[in-house]
C-alpha cells in the first residue's frame, strides 16, 4: 500500500485545485519525494492537508484558531472560498487497508457554514470509521505518519502518559486500544443502562402486580358479562322477534283491511256513478215526451177521422132512408160496428204480441241468473269434493266417519239445487239442507272445545254460501213461475182476440156481400152514396194506417216504461247495495282504526324495547332469530347484574395497560439479562485486548529499543541510549490498575546514561530522530510525511540522517518537506512550492533523474 497522489482545493493557501503525484514504488525502494520552497510559500500546508484529511480535529495542530481557518480566506485580488477539500489516493492492491477497493480515496470537505463530511471512494462515512480504518492500516493524523519539528521536540518533552500513547501507535496496538476504549465506553454505558433498567424494573413491579390483580377481576367480570350478554340476547331476542312478528302480522292484516276498504270504496264509487247516470237519464225525457206528443197527435187524428166517419155514416143512412132502403141502412150500420170492433181486436192482438215479447225477455233474464247461480253452486260442489279427498284423509278416523257422510250429503244437496226447476223442488231441498247444517254446527262446537285446527268451519262457510244461493234461486224461480202464468194468460187472451177478429172479419165479409147484393139495383142519387162510401173507406184506410203508427208508438212507450221499471228496480237494488256497502265501509273503518291503535301500541312497545336493548346490548344487531332452547327470565339477568355491581367498575384499558406494562417489564428484564451478559462479554473482550496489547507492545517495545540504540550510535558516532518501561499500580475504588510509563535515557559518546531532559537541544533533536527512525524501521507506516524534521541538523548530521532515510525507503514511502540539500539529493521527485503576489501557493514538479540527464 502506498500514496499515489494528493488533491488539494481551497485548503489554506492552495485556492486552486492542486495535485501532487508520487512515484510508483520499486522493489526495495518505495521512494522519496521532496517538497521545497522558500519560507512562507505554503509547503507545510501540504503536511497540514494530509493531517486534516486523516481526521485531525485540533485547530491548534493545524495552526489555526477555528475549523473554518483551513478554508482559503481570500486575498486582495481573490475572493475567499466557501469550501475546502482534500483527497488522498491510496493504492490498496495488497489490501492492507481492510476495504474491498484496490484504490482507496479518502476525502474530507468543510464548508464555511460549519458543515463537514468524510467520504471513502465518494461514499459518505463517519470519522470514527476512518480512524479505525487508519489504525488497522497502521497510520493516522496523530501517529508518526506525519512528523514535524514540533513532534520531534514533543516526543522527548512529552509526559510519560503522552509518550505511552505515542509508543502504543508505534507498537501497532493503537487499533486494539481504540477497540478497548470502545469496549470500556460500551461497558460503562451498559452498566449505566443496567442500573437504570433495574431502577425502572423496581418501579414497574408493584404496578405490574396491581394490574395483574385488576386483570383477573376484569376477566371474571368479562366472563359474567358474557354470560349476562348471552342471557340478555336470548331474553330480548325472544321478546323482540315475537313482538316484531305480532307487528308484521298486524301490518299484514291492516294491509288486507285497507285493501278491502279500497275495494269497498271503489264499489261504492261505482254504485254512485251508476246512480248518477240514472239521475241524468231521468232528467233527459225529451225523447219520451216527443213520442207521447206524437201518439196523442195520432190519437186525435184517429178520433177526428172517426168523427168524419160518423158524419158520413149519418149521410149514408139519410140517403138510404130517402131511397126507401131501410135494410141497407141497417146493414151499413152493422158493418160499421163490426169494422170498428175488428180494428179494436187488431189493436188488442198487437198489444198482446208486445206483452209476449216482454215476458220472454224477462224469462231469459231470470234463466241467465239461474245459470249463474248453478255455476257458483258447481264451484261449491268442486270445493266439497276437494275437501273429501284432501282433508278427510288427513283427519283422525272418528272425524273421518263423521265428516264423510256430511260432505256426501252436502254434495247431493248441491246437485239437487242445481237440478231444481221450480219452487216446489226448492221447498223439498230445504229440509235436507237444515239437517246438514245442524250436523255441521254440532261438529264445529266439538271442534272449538277441543281447540284443534280443522277444516269444518270452512265447510260450514260453504254451506252458508250454498244456502244464500239457494234462497236467491228460490226467489228467481218464483219470479219465473209468475212470468210463466202471465205468459199463459197472455197467450189465452191473444187467442181470444185473434178468434174474435177472425169471426168479426167473416161477419164483415158476409154483411159486405149482402150490401153489394142489395145495391145491384141502381138507386136515385146513387152518385152521392158512392162518394160517401168511397170517402168512408178511405177514412177507414187512414185509421188503419194511424193504428199501425199508434201501435208502433205504444210499443216504444211500453219499451220505455219497461226500461223505466227495470231502472227503478236497479236503482232500488243499487240503493240497497249502497246502504249495505256503507255499513261494511263503516265496519271496516272501525276495524282499521282499532287495528291502527293496536299497531301503534305495539310500535310504541317496540321502541321502548329497542331503547332498553340499546342501553343493555348497544343495539339489536346481536339479537338472534333462532328460538332459545331454554327460557330465561329477568331474575337471572338481575342476579348477574348484581354480581357485576359487587365486582365494581374496572377500566377497560386495564388489560391493554397490563399487556404494555408486562411487555415492558419482560423487555426490561430481558434487557437486564442481555446487559449483564454483555457486561461479562465486554469484560472478557477488554481482558483479551489487554493481553493482546501487552504481548504486542512488549514485543515491539524490545525491537524498537534495539533499533533506537542502533540509529542513536549512527547519528552520534557512538554513545548509548535505552528505553525503560516502568509499571505503576494505582489503587482505585474498583481495585488496582496497572499503568505503563516510558522513560528515555541517552548517553552521547563520552557521557553516562542520563535522562534526556538534561541533553542539549541538538542532542535532543538527534535522539528524537533516532527514535522515530527506530519506530519506522520496526513498525513502518505505509507513508511518512517529514515536515522540516532535518531543519536543526548540521551538514554532517544531515548526511547521516539522509543515509538513514534512504535505507528506510525499503520499508515505507517518504514525503519530505525540507530545505536540506542532503535530503533533496536522495529524492526521486522534487516539488517546488512558490507563492506570488496573489497569496496563492503554486506547485512546480521535477524528476531528478530526468534533470540529471
C-alpha positions in Angstrom: 0.0 0.0 0.0 1.3 3.5 -0.9 0.1 7.1 -1.5 -0.5 7.7 -5.2 -1.4 11.3 -5.2 -2.8 14.2 -3.1 -5.6 16.6 -4.4 -5.9 19.9 -2.6 -8.5 22.6 -3.3 -9.5 25.6 -1.2 -7.3 24.4 1.7 -5.3 27.3 3.3 -3.1 28.9 0.6 -4.0 26.3 -2.1 -7.0 28.1 -3.5 -6.8 26.3 -6.9 -7.0 22.6 -7.3 -3.5 21.3 -6.8 -2.4 17.7 -7.4 0.8 16.1 -6.1 1.6 12.8 -7.8 4.1 10.4 -6.2 6.3 7.8 -8.0 5.3 4.2 -8.0 7.3 2.2 -5.5 10.1 0.0 -6.9 11.5 -3.2 -5.4 13.1 -2.4 -2.0 12.5 1.3 -2.7 9.2 2.9 -2.0 10.5 6.3 -3.0 11.3 9.7 -1.5 9.5 12.8 -2.7 11.0 16.2 -1.6 8.9 19.3 -1.3 11.0 22.5 -1.2 10.3 26.2 -1.3 11.1 29.4 0.4 9.7 30.2 3.9 6.0 31.3 3.8 5.4 29.7 0.4 2.9 27.2 1.9 4.8 24.0 1.7 4.0 23.0 5.3 0.3 23.4 4.3 0.7 20.1 2.5 1.5 18.2 5.7 -1.4 20.1 7.3 -3.6 19.0 4.5 -2.6 15.3 5.0 -3.1 15.6 8.7 -6.6 17.3 8.2 -7.9 14.7 5.7 -6.8 11.9 8.1 -9.3 13.3 10.7 -7.3 15.9 12.7 -9.8 17.9 14.8 -7.3 20.2 16.7 -7.2 23.7 15.1 -4.0 24.3 17.1 -2.1 21.4 15.5 -3.4 22.8 12.1 -2.0 26.2 13.0 -5.4 27.9 13.2 -7.9 29.1 15.8 -11.1 27.6 14.4 -12.0 24.9 11.9 -13.0 27.4 9.1 -9.5 28.8 9.2 -8.4 26.0 6.9 -10.6 27.4 4.1 -8.9 29.8 1.7 -9.7 33.2 3.3 -9.0 35.2 0.2 -6.6 38.0 -0.8 -6.8 41.5 -2.2 -7.2 40.0 -5.7 -9.0 36.8 -4.9 -12.3 36.3 -3.0 -12.5 33.8 -0.3 -13.8 30.3 -1.0 -16.8 28.6 0.7 -15.3 25.1 0.9 -12.0 23.3 1.5 -11.5 19.8 0.1 -8.5 17.3 0.3 -8.3 13.8 -1.1 -5.7 11.1 -0.6 -5.5 8.5 -3.4 -4.1 5.3 -1.7 -3.1 2.2 -3.7 -4.6 -0.7 -1.8 -3.8 -3.6 -4.1 -2.2 -5.5 -1.2 -5.5 -5.0 0.9 -3.6 -3.7 3.9 -6.4 -1.3 4.4 -9.4 -3.6 5.2 -11.8 -2.4 2.5 -12.9 -4.1 -0.8 -11.2 -1.5 -3.1 -7.9 -1.7 -4.9 -7.7 2.1 -4.6 -9.0 3.9 -1.6 -9.8 7.6 -1.9 -10.1 9.4 1.4 -11.8 12.8 1.1 -12.7 15.4 3.7 -14.8 18.5 2.9 -15.5 21.5 5.1 -18.0 24.3 4.2 -17.8 27.8 5.6 -21.2 27.3 7.3 -19.5 24.6 9.5 -20.9 21.6 7.8 -18.4 18.9 7.0 -18.3 15.4 5.5 -16.0 12.5 5.2 -16.0 10.2 2.2 -14.4 6.9 1.2 -14.5 6.5 -2.6 -17.2 9.2 -2.7 -19.4 7.4 -0.2 -20.2 9.3 2.9 -18.9 7.8 6.2 -18.2 8.7 9.8 -14.9 10.0 11.3 -14.8 7.0 13.8 -14.9 4.6 10.9 -12.0 6.4 9.2 -9.9 6.5 12.4 -10.5 2.7 12.9 -9.7 2.0 9.3 -6.4 4.0 9.5 -5.5 2.3 12.8 -5.8 -1.1 11.2 -3.6 0.1 8.3 -1.1 1.4 10.9 -1.2 5.2 10.2 -3.2 8.3 11.2 -3.2 12.0 11.8 -1.6 11.8 15.3 0.9 9.0 14.6 4.4 9.0 13.3 2.9 9.0 9.8 3.2 12.8 9.9 6.3 14.1 11.7 7.1 17.8 12.1 9.6 19.8 14.0 7.1 20.2 16.8 6.6 16.5 17.0 10.4 15.9 17.2 10.6 18.1 20.2 7.3 16.9 21.8 8.4 13.2 21.8 11.1 14.0 24.3 9.3 16.7 26.2 6.0 14.7 26.4 4.8 13.4 29.7 5.1 9.7 30.5 1.4 9.2 29.6 1.6 11.1 26.3 4.7 9.2 25.4 2.9 6.0 26.2 0.2 6.9 23.7 2.9 7.6 21.1 4.5 4.2 21.7 1.1 2.5 21.5 0.8 3.7 18.0 4.4 2.9 17.3 3.9 -0.6 18.6 0.9 -1.1 16.2 -1.5 -1.6 19.1 -3.5 1.6 18.6 -6.4 -0.2 16.9 -6.6 -2.5 19.9 -6.6 0.5 22.3 -9.4 2.0 20.2 -11.3 -1.2 20.5 -10.6 -1.3 24.2 -11.8 2.3 24.7 -14.9 1.5 22.7 -15.4 -1.7 24.8 -14.9 0.3 28.0 -17.3 3.0 26.9 -19.8 0.3 26.0 -19.3 -1.3 29.3 -19.8 2.0 31.1 -23.0 2.7 29.1 -24.1 -0.9 29.6 -23.6 -0.5 33.4 -25.5 2.8 33.4 -28.3 1.2 31.4 -28.3 -1.8 33.6 -28.6 0.4 36.7 -31.4 2.5 35.1 -33.1 -0.7 34.0 -33.1 -2.2 37.4 -34.5 1.1 38.9 -37.3 1.0 36.3 -38.0 -2.6 37.0 -38.3 -1.9 40.7 -40.8 0.8 39.9 -42.7 -1.3 37.4 -43.0 -4.5 39.6 -45.6 -3.1 42.1 -47.7 -1.7 39.2 -47.5 -5.0 37.4 -48.8 -6.9 40.4 -51.6 -4.4 40.8 -52.6 -4.6 37.2 -52.4 -8.4 37.3 -55.0 -8.4 40.2 -57.2 -6.0 38.3 -56.8 -8.1 35.2 -58.1 -11.2 37.0 -61.1 -9.2 38.3 -61.7 -7.9 34.8 -61.5 -11.4 33.4 -64.1 -12.5 35.9 -66.2 -9.5 35.1 -65.9 -10.2 31.4 -66.9 -13.9 32.0 -70.0 -12.8 34.0 -70.7 -10.0 31.4 -70.5 -12.5 28.6 -72.9 -14.9 30.3 -75.2 -11.9 31.1 -75.0 -10.8 27.5 -75.9 -14.3 26.3 -78.9 -14.3 28.7 -79.9 -10.9 27.5 -79.6 -11.8 23.9 -81.8 -14.9 24.4 -84.3 -13.0 26.5 -84.6 -9.9 24.3 -84.4 -12.0 21.1 -87.5 -14.0 22.1 -89.3 -10.9 23.3 -88.2 -8.7 20.3 -88.9 -11.1 17.5 -92.3 -12.2 19.0 -93.2 -8.5 19.1 -91.9 -8.0 15.6 -93.9 -11.0 14.4 -97.1 -9.6 16.0 -96.4 -6.2 14.4 -95.8 -7.9 11.0 -99.0 -9.9 11.4 -101.0 -6.8 12.3 -99.5 -4.9 9.4 -100.4 -7.7 7.1 -104.0 -7.8 8.5 -104.2 -4.0 8.4 -102.9 -4.0 4.8 -105.6 -6.6 3.9 -108.3 -4.4 5.6 -107.1 -1.3 3.9 -107.1 -3.2 0.5 -110.6 -4.4 1.3 -111.7 -0.9 2.2 -110.2 0.4 -1.1 -112.2 -2.3 -2.9 -115.4 -1.3 -1.0 -114.7 2.4 -1.8 -114.3 1.5 -5.5 -117.5 -0.5 -5.4 -119.3 2.3 -3.6 -118.0 4.9 -6.1 -119.2 2.6 -8.9 -122.7 2.5 -7.4 -122.7 6.2 -7.0 -121.6 6.6 -10.6 -124.4 4.3 -11.8 -127.0 6.2 -9.7 -125.7 9.5 -11.1 -126.1 8.1 -14.6 -129.7 7.1 -13.8 -130.4 10.6 -12.5 -129.1 12.1 -15.7 -131.3 9.7 -17.7 -134.4 10.8 -15.7 -133.6 14.4 -16.4 -133.4 13.6 -20.2 -137.1 12.8 -21.1 -137.3 14.9 -24.2 -137.5 11.8 -26.4 -140.2 10.2 -24.4 -142.2 13.4 -24.4 -141.9 13.6 -28.2 -143.2 10.0 -28.5 -146.2 10.8 -26.2 -146.9 14.0 -28.2 -146.9 12.1 -31.5 -149.0 9.4 -30.0 -151.5 11.9 -28.8 -151.5 13.6 -32.2 -152.3 10.3 -33.9 -155.0 9.6 -31.3 -156.5 13.0 -32.0 -156.3 12.3 -35.8 -157.9 9.0 -35.3 -160.7 10.5 -33.2 -161.2 13.2 -35.9 -161.4 10.5 -38.6 -164.0 8.6 -36.5 -166.0 11.8 -36.3 -165.9 12.3 -40.0 -166.9 8.6 -40.5 -169.8 9.2 -38.1 -170.9 12.2 -40.3 -170.6 10.1 -43.4 -172.5 7.2 -41.8 -175.3 9.6 -41.0 -175.3 11.0 -44.6 -175.4 7.5 -46.0 -178.1 6.5 -43.6 -180.2 9.5 -44.7 -179.6 8.7 -48.4 -180.7 5.1 -47.8 -183.8 6.2 -46.0 -184.6 8.7 -48.7 -184.4 5.9 -51.2 -186.5 3.6 -49.0 -183.7 1.2 -48.4 -184.1 0.8 -44.7 -182.4 -2.7 -44.7 -179.3 -1.3 -46.4 -179.1 1.3 -43.7 -179.3 -1.3 -41.0 -176.6 -3.4 -42.8 -174.3 -0.5 -43.3 -174.7 0.4 -39.6 -173.8 -3.2 -38.6 -170.9 -3.3 -41.0 -169.5 -0.1 -39.5 -169.9 -1.5 -36.0 -168.2 -4.8 -36.9 -165.3 -2.9 -38.7 -164.7 -0.8 -35.6 -164.7 -4.0 -33.4 -162.3 -5.6 -35.8 -160.0 -2.6 -35.5 -160.2 -2.9 -31.7 -159.4 -6.6 -31.8 -156.4 -5.9 -34.1 -155.1 -3.4 -31.5 -155.5 -5.9 -28.7 -153.6 -8.6 -30.7 -150.8 -6.2 -31.3 -150.7 -5.3 -27.6 -150.7 -9.0 -26.6 -147.8 -9.5 -29.0 -145.7 -6.8 -27.4 -146.5 -8.2 -24.0 -145.4 -11.7 -25.1 -142.0 -10.2 -26.2 -141.7 -8.6 -22.8 -142.5 -11.8 -20.9 -139.9 -13.7 -23.0 -137.2 -11.2 -22.3 -137.9 -11.3 -18.5 -137.9 -15.1 -18.6 -134.5 -15.1 -20.4 -133.1 -12.7 -17.8 -134.1 -14.9 -14.9 -132.9 -18.0 -16.7 -129.5 -16.4 -17.2 -129.4 -15.6 -13.4 -130.3 -19.2 -12.7 -127.4 -20.4 -14.8 -125.1 -18.0 -13.0 -126.2 -19.5 -9.6 -125.8 -23.0 -10.9 -122.2 -22.1 -11.9 -121.4 -20.9 -8.4 -123.1 -24.0 -6.9 -120.9 -26.2 -9.1 -117.8 -24.5 -7.7 -119.1 -25.2 -4.2 -119.6 -28.8 -5.2 -116.0 -29.0 -6.6 -114.7 -27.5 -3.4 -116.6 -30.0 -1.3 -115.1 -32.8 -3.4 -111.6 -31.4 -2.8 -112.3 -31.5 0.9 -113.4 -35.0 0.6 -110.0 -36.0 -0.9 -107.5 -33.6 0.7 -109.0 -33.0 4.2 -110.9 -36.1 5.3 -108.0 -38.4 4.6 -105.8 -36.4 7.0 -108.4 -36.4 9.8 -108.5 -38.9 12.6 -110.7 -42.0 11.9 -113.5 -40.9 14.2 -113.7 -37.5 12.5 -113.5 -39.1 9.0 -116.5 -41.2 9.9 -118.4 -38.0 10.9 -117.3 -35.8 8.1 -117.6 -38.2 5.2 -121.5 -38.6 5.3 -122.0 -34.9 5.9 -119.9 -33.9 2.9 -121.5 -36.5 0.7 -125.0 -35.2 1.8 -123.8 -31.7 1.1 -122.6 -32.7 -2.4 -126.0 -34.4 -3.2 -127.8 -31.3 -1.8 -125.9 -29.0 -4.1 -126.6 -31.3 -7.1 -130.4 -31.2 -6.2 -130.3 -27.4 -6.0 -128.6 -27.2 -9.4 -131.3 -29.5 -10.9 -134.2 -27.7 -9.3 -136.6 -26.1 -11.9 -139.4 -24.7 -9.8 -140.3 -23.6 -6.2 -141.6 -27.0 -5.2 -138.2 -28.6 -5.8 -136.5 -25.9 -3.6 -139.0 -26.4 -0.8 -138.3 -30.2 -0.7 -134.5 -29.4 -0.6 -134.8 -27.1 2.4 -135.5 -29.9 4.8 -132.3 -31.8 3.8 -130.2 -28.6 3.9 -131.4 -27.9 7.5 -130.3 -31.4 8.6 -126.8 -31.0 7.0 -126.4 -27.6 8.7 -127.4 -28.9 12.1 -124.8 -31.8 11.8 -122.0 -29.3 10.8 -122.9 -26.9 13.7 -122.6 -29.7 16.2 -119.3 -30.8 14.8 -117.9 -27.2 14.9 -118.9 -26.9 18.5 -116.9 -30.0 19.4 -114.0 -28.8 17.3 -114.0 -25.4 19.2 -114.0 -27.3 22.6 -111.0 -29.5 21.5 -109.1 -26.5 20.2 -107.9 -28.4 17.2 -107.1 -26.9 13.8 -109.7 -28.4 11.4 -111.5 -27.5 8.2 -115.1 -28.0 9.4 -115.6 -24.2 9.7 -114.7 -23.7 6.1 -117.2 -26.5 5.1 -119.8 -24.6 7.2 -119.0 -21.4 5.3 -119.5 -23.2 2.1 -122.9 -24.5 3.4 -123.9 -20.9 4.3 -123.0 -19.7 0.8 -124.9 -22.5 -0.7 -128.0 -21.5 1.4 -127.7 -17.9 0.2 -127.6 -19.1 -3.4 -130.4 -21.5 -2.8 -132.6 -18.7 -1.4 -131.8 -16.5 -4.4 -132.6 -19.3 -6.8 -135.8 -19.9 -4.9 -136.7 -16.2 -5.4 -135.9 -16.2 -9.1 -137.7 -19.5 -9.7 -140.8 -17.9 -8.1 -140.5 -15.0 -10.5 -140.1 -17.4 -13.4 -143.3 -19.2 -12.3 -145.2 -15.9 -12.1 -143.9 -14.9 -15.6 -144.9 -18.3 -17.0 -148.5 -17.9 -15.6 -148.6 -14.4 -17.1 -147.4 -15.8 -20.3 -150.1 -18.4 -20.4 -152.8 -15.8 -19.7 -151.4 -13.6 -22.4 -151.4 -16.5 -24.9 -155.1 -17.2 -24.0 -156.0 -13.6 -24.4 -154.2 -13.4 -27.6 -156.1 -16.5 -28.9 -159.4 -15.0 -27.9 -158.7 -11.7 -29.5 -157.5 -13.4 -32.6 -160.5 -15.6 -32.8 -162.8 -12.6 -32.2 -161.0 -10.8 -35.0 -161.4 -13.7 -37.4 -165.2 -14.0 -36.6 -165.7 -10.3 -37.0 -163.9 -10.4 -40.2 -166.1 -13.2 -41.5 -169.2 -11.2 -40.3 -167.9 -8.2 -42.1 -167.3 -10.1 -45.3 -170.9 -11.5 -45.1 -172.5 -8.1 -44.5 -170.4 -6.5 -47.2 -171.6 -9.2 -49.6 -175.3 -8.6 -48.6 -174.8 -4.8 -49.1 -173.3 -5.5 -52.5 -176.2 -7.7 -53.4 -178.7 -5.1 -52.3 -177.0 -2.3 -54.3 -177.1 -4.1 -57.6 -180.3 -2.2 -58.5 -179.5 1.5 -59.2 -180.6 4.0 -56.6 -181.6 7.5 -57.2 -178.8 9.9 -56.3 -176.6 6.9 -56.1 -173.7 9.0 -57.0 -173.7 10.6 -53.6 -173.8 7.2 -51.9 -170.8 6.0 -53.8 -168.9 9.2 -53.0 -169.8 8.8 -49.3 -168.8 5.1 -49.2 -165.5 5.9 -51.0 -164.7 8.6 -48.5 -165.7 6.4 -45.7 -163.5 3.6 -46.9 -160.6 6.0 -47.4 -161.1 7.2 -43.8 -161.1 3.7 -42.5 -157.9 3.0 -44.5 -156.3 6.1 -42.9 -157.5 4.9 -39.5 -155.8 1.5 -40.2 -152.5 3.4 -41.0 -152.8 5.5 -38.0 -153.5 2.4 -35.9 -150.2 1.0 -37.1 -148.4 4.1 -36.1 -150.2 4.2 -32.8 -149.2 0.6 -32.3 -145.6 1.5 -33.0 -145.6 4.4 -30.6 -147.4 2.4 -27.9 -144.7 -0.3 -28.4 -142.0 2.3 -27.9 -143.8 3.7 -24.9 -144.2 0.2 -23.4 -140.5 -0.5 -24.0 -139.6 2.8 -22.4 -141.9 2.1 -19.4 -140.3 -1.4 -19.1 -136.9 0.2 -19.1 -138.0 2.7 -16.6 -139.3 -0.1 -14.4 -136.0 -2.0 -14.8 -134.1 1.1 -14.0 -136.2 1.8 -10.9 -135.7 -1.8 -9.8 -132.0 -1.4 -10.4 -131.9 1.9 -8.6 -133.7 0.3 -5.6 -131.2 -2.6 -5.7 -128.2 -0.1 -6.0 -129.5 2.0 -3.1 -129.9 -1.2 -1.0 -126.5 -2.3 -2.1 -125.0 1.1 -1.3 -126.5 1.0 2.2 -125.0 -2.4 2.8 -121.7 -1.1 1.3 -121.8 1.9 3.6 -122.3 -0.4 6.6 -119.4 -2.5 5.5 -117.3 0.6 5.0 -118.2 1.8 8.5 -117.4 -1.5 9.9 -114.1 -1.8 8.1 -113.1 1.8 9.1 -113.8 1.0 12.7 -111.8 -2.2 12.3 -108.9 -0.3 10.6 -108.9 2.3 13.4 -108.8 -0.4 16.1 -106.0 -2.2 14.2 -104.0 1.1 13.8 -104.4 1.8 17.5 -103.3 -1.7 18.4 -100.4 -1.4 15.9 -99.4 2.0 17.4 -99.3 0.4 20.9 -97.1 -2.4 19.6 -94.8 0.0 17.8 -94.5 2.1 21.0 -93.7 -1.1 22.9 -91.1 -2.0 20.3 -89.5 1.5 20.5 -89.3 1.2 24.3 -87.9 -2.3 24.0 -85.3 -1.1 21.4 -84.3 1.7 23.8 -83.8 -0.9 26.6 -81.9 -3.2 24.3 -79.7 -0.4 23.1 -78.9 0.5 26.7 -78.2 -3.1 27.6 -76.7 -4.5 24.4 -75.8 -1.4 22.3 -78.4 -2.3 19.7 -80.5 -5.0 18.1 -77.6 -6.3 15.9 -76.7 -9.0 18.4 -80.2 -10.5 18.6 -80.8 -13.9 17.1 -84.0 -15.1 15.3 -83.4 -18.7 16.4 -85.6 -19.6 19.3 -83.7 -20.2 22.6 -83.5 -23.8 23.8 -84.1 -22.5 27.4 -86.4 -19.8 28.6 -84.6 -17.0 30.5 -86.3 -14.6 32.8 -85.3 -11.3 34.2 -84.4 -12.8 37.7 -81.3 -14.4 36.3 -80.4 -11.2 34.4 -80.7 -9.2 37.7 -78.6 -11.8 39.5 -75.7 -11.3 37.1 -76.1 -7.6 37.2 -75.8 -7.6 41.0 -72.6 -9.7 40.7 -71.2 -7.1 38.3 -72.0 -4.3 40.7 -70.2 -6.2 43.5 -67.0 -6.5 41.3 -67.3 -2.8 40.5 -66.2 -0.9 37.5 -62.8 -1.6 36.1 -61.2 0.5 33.4 -61.4 -1.3 30.0 -57.8 -0.1 29.3 -56.5 -2.2 32.2 -55.8 -5.2 30.0 -54.1 -3.0 27.5 -52.0 -1.3 30.2 -51.2 -4.7 31.7 -50.1 -6.0 28.3 -48.0 -2.9 27.8 -46.6 -3.0 31.3 -45.9 -6.7 31.2 -44.4 -6.4 27.8 -42.2 -3.5 29.0 -41.3 -5.4 32.2 -40.3 -8.5 30.2 -38.5 -6.4 27.7 -36.5 -4.6 30.5 -35.9 -8.0 32.3 -34.6 -9.3 29.0 -32.6 -6.1 28.5 -31.2 -6.5 32.1 -30.2 -10.1 31.3 -28.7 -9.1 28.0 -26.9 -6.2 29.6 -25.4 -8.5 32.3 -24.3 -10.9 29.6 -23.0 -8.0 27.5 -21.0 -6.7 30.5 -19.5 -10.1 31.1 -18.7 -10.4 27.4 -17.2 -6.8 27.3 -15.1 -7.5 30.3 -13.8 -10.6 28.6 -13.1 -8.6 25.4 -11.3 -6.0 27.4 -9.3 -8.6 29.2 -8.4 -10.3 25.9 -7.5 -6.9 24.3 -5.2 -6.1 27.3 -3.4 -9.4 26.8 -3.0 -8.7 23.0 -1.9 -5.2 23.7 0.6 -6.4 26.4 2.1 -9.0 24.2 2.3 -6.9 21.0 3.5 -3.8 22.9 6.3 -5.7 24.8 7.4 -7.4 21.6 7.5 -4.1 19.6 9.0 -2.2 22.6 12.0 -4.5 22.8 12.6 -4.3 19.0 12.2 -0.5 19.0 14.6 -0.3 21.9 17.3 -2.2 19.9 16.8 -0.1 16.7 16.7 3.1 18.8 20.2 2.3 20.1 21.4 1.4 16.6 20.3 4.7 15.0 21.4 6.7 18.0 25.0 5.4 17.5 24.8 6.2 13.8 23.7 9.7 14.4 26.1 10.3 17.3 29.0 8.1 16.0 28.8 6.1 19.2 27.2 6.5 22.5 24.3 4.6 24.1 20.5 5.0 24.6 17.8 3.0 26.3 14.0 2.9 26.7 12.8 2.0 30.2 9.3 0.7 30.8 8.0 1.4 34.3 5.0 -0.4 35.8 2.9 1.7 38.2 0.0 0.3 40.2 -2.8 2.7 41.0 -5.3 1.8 43.7 -8.9 2.8 42.9 -12.3 2.1 44.3 -12.8 -0.7 41.7 -9.4 -2.2 42.6 -5.9 -1.9 41.4 -5.0 -0.7 37.9 -1.6 -1.1 36.2 -0.2 1.9 34.2 2.9 1.9 32.0 5.2 4.9 31.7 8.1 5.2 29.2 11.4 6.7 30.3 14.1 7.6 27.7 17.8 7.6 28.8 20.6 8.6 26.4 24.4 8.8 26.7 26.2 10.6 23.8 29.9 9.5 23.2 31.9 10.1 26.3 28.9 10.6 28.6 27.0 8.5 31.1 23.4 7.3 30.7 21.1 10.0 32.0 17.7 11.5 31.5 17.2 13.2 28.1 15.9 16.4 29.7 19.4 17.3 30.6 20.7 16.9 27.0 21.3 19.9 24.8 18.9 21.0 22.1 20.9 19.4 19.3 21.3 16.2 21.2 17.6 16.1 22.0 16.8 16.5 18.3 19.2 13.8 17.2 17.8 11.5 19.9 14.2 12.1 18.8 15.2 11.4 15.1 16.9 8.2 16.1 13.7 7.1 18.0 11.5 8.0 15.0 13.7 6.1 12.7 13.7 3.1 15.0 9.9 3.1 15.1 9.7 3.4 11.3 12.1 0.5 11.0 10.2 -1.8 13.3 6.6 -0.8 12.5 6.6 1.1 9.2 3.6 3.3 8.2 2.5 3.0 4.5 3.8 6.5 4.0 5.6 9.1 6.3 5.4 12.9 5.9 8.5 14.6 7.3 7.9 18.3 7.7 11.3 20.0 8.1 12.5 17.4 10.6 16.1 18.0 9.5 16.0 21.8 9.9 18.0 21.8 13.1 20.8 19.4 11.8 24.2 20.5 10.7 25.6 19.3 7.4 27.3 16.1 8.7 24.3 15.1 10.7 22.1 15.9 7.7 24.1 13.5 5.6 23.8 10.8 8.2 20.1 11.4 8.6 19.7 11.3 4.8 21.5 8.0 4.7 19.1 6.5 7.3 16.1 7.7 5.4 17.4 6.3 2.2 17.8 2.9 3.9 14.3 3.1 5.3 12.7 3.6 1.8 12.7 -0.2 1.6 10.1 -0.2 4.3 8.0 3.0 3.7 7.3 5.9 1.3 8.6 9.3 2.4 7.3 12.8 1.5 9.9 15.2 2.9 9.3 18.9 3.3 12.8 20.3 3.6 15.4 23.0 3.0 18.2 20.4 3.4 20.4 19.7 0.4 21.3 16.2 1.6 17.6 15.3 1.8 16.9 16.8 -1.7 19.7 14.7 -3.2 18.2 11.4 -2.2 14.7 12.3 -3.5 13.4 10.9 -6.8 10.8 13.6 -7.3 11.2 17.3 -6.3 8.2 19.6 -5.9 8.7 23.3 -5.5 6.2 25.5 -3.8 6.0 29.2 -4.7 3.7 32.0 -3.8 3.4 35.1 -5.9 1.8 38.4 -5.0 -1.7 36.8 -5.2 -1.1 34.9 -1.9 -1.9 31.5 -3.6 0.5 28.6 -3.4 1.6 27.1 -6.7 3.4 23.8 -7.3 6.3 23.0 -9.7 7.5 19.4 -10.1 10.6 17.8 -11.4 12.0 14.3 -11.6 15.7 14.5 -10.6 16.7 11.6 -12.8 15.3 13.5 -15.8 17.2 16.6 -14.6 20.5 14.7 -14.4 20.1 13.5 -18.0 
